[in-house]
């Protein structure tokens, strides 16, 4: 059984920054991440791991958390299934 880490794409494009809300399942308060700071999913997942204090679990091969993307219609897909660009 996996727990989900959601990236809700309520994107705000402010000049160069692209800000998206991220939420960890079970925690009501989300955080904002500037996606323009990253060059790919590996960097994003490493930042989420640090930000939410997963202590390397999001990057581990034996993880119990999955990072998913949720669009404005509520549809979910695994982060990385869609090209970064």
C-alpha positions in Angstrom: 0.0 0.0 0.0 1.4 3.4 -1.0 0.7 6.8 0.4 0.4 9.6 -2.1 2.3 12.8 -2.3 0.3 15.1 -4.5 1.5 18.0 -6.7 -1.6 20.0 -7.5 -1.0 22.1 -10.6 -2.6 25.4 -9.8 0.1 27.1 -11.6 0.8 30.7 -11.3 3.1 32.1 -14.0 4.8 35.1 -12.6 7.3 36.4 -15.1 9.9 33.6 -15.0 8.7 31.7 -12.0 6.1 28.8 -12.3 4.7 28.2 -8.9 2.7 25.0 -8.0 1.2 23.9 -4.8 2.4 20.6 -3.3 0.7 18.6 -0.5 1.7 15.6 1.5 -1.1 13.2 2.3 -2.3 13.6 5.8 -1.1 17.2 6.2 -3.6 20.0 5.6 -1.0 22.7 4.9 0.5 22.8 1.4 3.6 24.5 0.2 4.5 26.4 -3.0 7.3 25.2 -5.3 8.9 27.2 -8.2 9.1 24.6 -10.9 11.4 26.8 -13.0 14.2 26.2 -10.5 14.5 22.5 -11.5 15.9 20.8 -14.6 13.9 17.6 -14.2 11.8 15.3 -12.0 14.9 14.0 -10.1 15.7 17.5 -8.8 12.0 18.2 -8.0 11.6 15.0 -6.0 14.9 15.6 -4.2 13.6 19.1 -3.2 10.2 17.6 -2.1 12.1 15.0 0.0 14.0 17.7 1.7 11.1 20.1 2.1 8.8 17.5 3.7 11.6 15.8 5.7 11.2 12.3 4.1 14.9 11.7 4.9 15.6 10.1 1.4 12.5 8.0 1.3 11.1 9.7 -1.8 14.3 8.9 -3.7 14.7 5.4 -2.4 13.9 2.3 -4.6 12.0 0.8 -1.6 9.6 3.7 -1.1 6.2 3.6 0.4 5.3 7.0 -1.0 4.4 7.8 -4.6 4.6 11.3 -6.1 1.6 12.0 -8.3 0.4 14.9 -10.3 -3.2 16.1 -10.1 -4.6 18.3 -12.8 -7.4 20.9 -12.4 -10.0 18.2 -13.2 -8.8 16.0 -10.4 -7.2 13.4 -12.6 -4.0 11.9 -11.2 -0.9 10.4 -12.9 2.5 9.4 -11.6 5.1 12.2 -11.7 7.6 11.2 -14.4 5.0 9.6 -16.7 4.8 12.8 -18.7 8.0 14.5 -20.2 9.4 17.3 -18.0 9.2 19.9 -20.7 
